[in-house]
Amino acid sequence: MSEPFVFHFKPGPGDRIEAMYMLDLDCACGLCGHEQFQRFYHSTPFHELTVVALEQIADNAALKAGYECENCGEPVGANQVRRSCVTFGFADDAGVIRIFDELRDGTRRVELTENRRLDPQAVPRWQADPQRFEQGHRVVGELTEQVVEEVLGRPMNVKLAWRDLLVDRSQGCHKICEGLTAVIAGDEEEAGEQVRQLREENVDNELTAIRLDDSKPDDRPVSASSTIGAGYKRWLPDEIVDAIESEELIVVGVVSRQQAVQHLTRTFDAARLDYDRTDGETVTFDNFTTPTDTTWDDPLAVSTVLRRAIYCGLTPGEAARLTAEEIVGTLLQVW
């Protein structure tokens, strides 16, 4: 069975990219007691998404309720919500986070499962299950950055990981997640030596080294506004930006080309696009065509995606998925 195509992103106000999440509410009419659930597919600003932001979505989940009871016609709202579940899946398939709230007694459980994708057709669940999956699965009482990294192998928001390292001026090689390592050095020679060592230790991976202060991607075919608005100058303190631009700090992102290629290929295939792919020193996707013969003629160099990952503070999988969805969304005229 082929993988269903799911949009993880959508354009928001001012061309800001938003990330999708799922919200389920279990309600009971206050008059007749009739039980009914509601499901919402919502989005939230992507570049700003943090543990705190996801918790706030869960805290306010009940406010989304609003309908007339199908049994008696009585209005049903936030006070009639008994349970809620917020589900968020990382676009790079690192895993899924579910926040379960039992509103009748005020308890919360959080379920994290690695290497899972968001499934918009999944049957609603109202309780966390520590035994549901054998590996890479944990149920906790509170969502924290530490538990996200322990279970899913990545930060909730890569920008915050970059910022913590740079504010501390933590020189050396720092693995942020699979396929992305930060190299921070006092001079270019030292940074180059650290990059060479990384490549020697990862001979089976095609690693691309990109300096943070030379990472801005070409505007096309990615969305210019969503990329420029999320550049590193927006999410790093001014003093760190000054240190980078004066070369007091040399900051390099070492990123996996294979991961970007894999996510691009799978996304285009799931969207049933025909395309040409040219491999070599530079991997390029070109001549995109939908089943209805709508075409996109701008070539996409994978190097552009990798630069976007560094410039915007993303994993290579996130940058690839976002870029691919922009192309798919434009071709299908849903963006």
C-alpha positions in Angstrom: 0.0 0.0 0.0 1.4 3.4 -1.0 2.1 6.0 1.6 -0.7 8.6 1.8 0.4 12.2 1.2 0.0 14.4 4.3 0.8 18.1 4.4 2.9 18.9 7.5 3.0 22.6 6.6 0.8 25.4 5.3 1.4 29.1 4.6 0.1 31.3 7.4 -0.5 35.1 7.7 2.3 37.1 6.1 3.6 34.0 4.3 4.8 32.6 7.7 5.0 28.8 7.6 2.8 27.0 10.0 3.1 23.4 11.2 0.0 21.1 11.3 -1.3 19.3 14.4 -4.3 17.3 15.3 -6.7 18.0 18.1 -9.4 15.5 19.4 -12.0 16.5 22.0 -14.3 14.1 23.9 -17.5 15.9 24.9 -20.7 15.1 26.7 -23.8 17.3 26.4 -24.5 19.1 29.7 -28.3 18.6 29.2 -28.8 15.0 28.0 -25.3 13.5 28.4 -25.0 12.6 24.8 -21.3 11.8 24.0 -19.7 13.1 20.9 -16.2 13.9 19.8 -14.7 16.6 17.6 -11.5 16.5 15.5 -9.7 19.5 14.3 -6.8 19.9 11.9 -5.1 23.1 13.0 -1.7 24.7 12.5 0.7 26.9 14.6 3.7 29.0 13.6 6.4 26.5 12.7 9.7 28.3 13.3 8.5 29.4 16.8 7.2 25.9 17.9 8.7 24.9 21.2 7.8 22.6 24.1 6.1 25.5 25.8 4.1 26.4 22.7 2.9 22.8 22.2 1.9 22.7 25.9 -0.1 25.9 25.5 -2.0 24.4 22.6 -2.9 21.5 24.9 -3.8 23.9 27.8 -6.3 25.7 25.5 -7.6 22.7 23.7 -11.1 22.7 25.2 -11.7 26.2 24.0 -12.1 24.8 20.4 -15.3 22.9 21.3 -18.5 24.3 19.9 -21.5 22.6 18.4 -25.1 21.8 19.0 -25.8 18.4 20.5 -27.0 16.1 17.8 -29.4 14.5 20.3 -31.1 17.4 21.9 -29.8 20.6 20.2 -28.2 22.0 23.4 -25.1 24.1 22.8 -21.9 22.2 23.8 -18.7 24.1 24.6 -15.5 24.1 26.6 -17.2 23.2 29.9 -18.5 20.0 28.4 -15.2 18.7 27.2 -14.1 15.7 29.2 -10.9 14.6 27.5 -8.6 16.0 24.9 -5.6 14.8 22.9 -3.2 17.0 20.9 -1.0 15.1 18.3 2.0 16.5 16.7 4.3 14.7 14.3 7.7 15.9 13.3 8.1 16.5 9.5 11.4 14.6 9.4 9.7 11.5 10.9 11.6 11.7 14.1 8.4 10.7 15.9 5.0 11.7 17.2 4.1 13.5 20.5 0.6 13.1 22.0 -0.6 15.1 24.9 -3.6 13.5 26.7 -5.6 15.6 29.2 -8.2 14.2 31.5 -10.1 17.4 32.2 -12.4 15.9 34.9 -9.5 15.4 37.3 -6.9 17.7 35.8 -4.3 15.0 35.0 -2.0 15.0 32.0 0.1 12.3 30.3 2.4 12.7 27.4 3.2 9.9 25.0 6.3 10.0 22.7 7.0 7.5 20.0 10.0 7.6 17.7 10.2 7.0 14.0 6.4 7.5 13.5 4.5 9.8 11.1 1.5 11.9 11.7 -1.6 9.9 10.6 -4.6 12.1 10.1 -6.9 9.1 9.8 -5.9 7.5 13.1 -8.8 6.6 15.4 -9.0 9.0 18.3 -7.4 7.8 21.6 -8.0 9.3 25.0 -5.4 7.6 27.2 -1.6 7.2 27.0 -0.5 3.6 26.7 3.1 2.8 27.8 2.8 -0.7 26.3 1.5 0.3 22.9 4.9 0.1 21.2 7.9 -2.0 22.2 10.8 0.3 21.5 11.3 4.1 21.2 8.1 4.7 23.2 7.7 6.5 26.5 4.8 7.9 28.6 5.6 10.7 31.0 3.7 13.2 33.1 5.3 16.3 31.6 6.7 17.2 28.2 10.3 18.5 28.5 13.1 19.2 26.1 15.1 16.5 27.8 12.6 13.8 27.2 12.1 14.8 23.5 15.8 14.5 22.9 16.1 11.2 24.8 13.2 9.4 23.1 13.1 11.1 19.6 16.8 11.9 19.2 16.3 15.5 18.3 15.5 18.9 19.9 11.9 20.1 19.8 13.3 23.2 18.0 16.7 23.0 16.4 17.1 26.8 16.6 17.1 26.7 20.4 19.8 24.0 20.3 22.0 26.2 18.1 21.3 29.2 20.3 22.3 27.4 23.5 25.5 26.2 22.0 26.4 29.7 20.6 25.4 31.6 23.7 27.7 29.3 25.7 30.4 29.7 23.0 30.8 25.9 23.2 33.7 25.3 20.8 34.0 21.9 19.3 31.8 19.4 17.5 28.2 19.1 18.8 25.7 16.6 17.3 22.4 18.3 17.4 20.5 15.3 15.8 21.0 12.6 13.3 22.4 14.2 10.2 23.2 17.6 11.7 26.4 18.5 13.7 27.4 22.0 14.8 31.1 22.9 14.5 32.1 26.0 16.6 35.7 27.2 16.5 37.8 30.2 17.1 39.3 30.3 13.6 38.7 28.9 10.2 41.7 26.5 10.3 40.4 24.9 13.5 36.9 24.6 12.0 38.3 23.0 8.9 40.1 20.4 10.9 37.0 19.5 12.9 35.0 19.1 9.7 37.7 16.8 8.2 37.6 14.6 11.3 33.9 14.4 11.1 34.1 13.2 7.4 36.7 10.7 8.3 34.5 9.3 11.1 31.5 9.2 8.8 33.0 7.8 5.5 29.6 6.2 4.5 27.8 9.6 4.7 27.9 12.4 2.2 28.4 15.3 4.6 28.1 18.9 3.4 29.8 21.7 5.5 28.1 25.1 5.4 29.2 28.2 7.3 26.3 29.8 9.1 27.2 33.3 7.8 27.2 32.0 4.2 24.1 29.8 4.3 21.4 31.9 2.8 19.8 29.7 0.1 18.6 30.9 -3.3 15.1 32.3 -3.2 13.7 29.8 -5.7 12.2 27.3 -5.8 11.7 27.6 -2.1 9.4 30.3 -0.6 11.6 33.4 -0.3 9.6 35.1 2.5 9.4 32.0 4.7 13.1 31.4 4.4 14.4 35.0 4.8 12.1 35.6 7.7 13.5 32.7 9.6 17.2 33.4 9.0 19.7 33.0 11.8 19.8 36.7 12.5 16.2 36.4 13.7 16.8 33.7 16.3 20.3 34.5 17.6 21.2 37.3 20.0 22.8 40.3 18.4 26.1 39.8 20.2 26.4 36.3 18.8 25.5 37.5 15.3 28.2 40.2 15.6 30.8 37.6 16.8 30.0 35.4 13.8 30.1 38.2 11.2 33.4 39.5 12.7 34.8 35.9 12.5 35.4 35.9 16.3 33.4 32.7 16.1 33.5 30.4 13.0 30.2 28.4 13.0 29.7 25.6 10.5 26.7 23.2 10.1 27.7 19.8 8.9 24.7 18.2 7.3 23.7 14.9 5.7 22.9 15.1 2.0 21.4 11.6 2.0 18.8 12.5 4.5 17.6 15.4 2.4 17.6 13.3 -0.8 15.6 10.6 0.9 12.9 13.0 2.3 12.6 14.8 -1.0 12.2 11.6 -3.0 9.7 10.1 -0.7 7.6 13.3 -0.5 7.5 13.7 -4.3 6.7 10.0 -4.7 3.9 10.1 -2.1 2.4 13.2 -4.0 2.5 11.1 -7.2 4.7 13.5 -9.0 6.8 12.6 -12.0 10.3 14.2 -12.0 13.8 13.9 -13.3 16.7 13.4 -10.8 20.3 14.0 -11.7 22.9 12.5 -9.4 26.6 13.4 -9.1 28.5 16.0 -7.2 25.3 18.0 -7.1 21.9 16.2 -6.8 19.1 18.0 -8.7 15.4 17.4 -9.1 13.7 18.9 -12.2 10.7 18.7 -14.6 8.0 18.0 -12.0 4.7 16.9 -13.4 1.4 16.1 -11.6 -1.0 13.4 -12.8 -3.0 16.2 -14.4 0.1 17.4 -16.3 0.7 20.5 -14.3 4.4 21.2 -14.5 7.1 23.0 -12.4 10.1 23.8 -14.4 12.5 25.3 -11.8 15.2 22.8 -10.9 15.7 22.1 -7.2 19.3 21.6 -6.1 19.7 19.6 -2.9 22.4 22.0 -1.9 19.7 24.7 -1.7 17.8 22.5 0.8 20.9 21.9 2.9 21.6 25.6 3.0 18.0 26.3 4.1 18.5 23.8 7.0 21.5 25.7 8.3 20.2 29.2 7.7 16.7 28.5 9.2 17.8 26.2 12.0 16.1 23.0 10.8 17.0 19.4 10.5 17.9 18.2 6.9 14.6 16.2 6.9 12.5 19.2 7.9 14.1 21.4 5.3 13.6 18.8 2.6 10.0 18.1 3.6 9.1 21.8 3.8 10.7 22.5 0.4 9.0 19.6 -1.2 5.6 20.5 0.2 6.0 24.0 -1.1 6.5 22.6 -4.6 3.6 20.1 -4.2 1.3 22.7 -2.7 2.0 25.1 -5.5 1.5 22.5 -8.2 -1.8 21.3 -6.7 -2.9 25.0 -6.2 -3.5 24.5 -2.5 -0.9 27.0 -1.4 
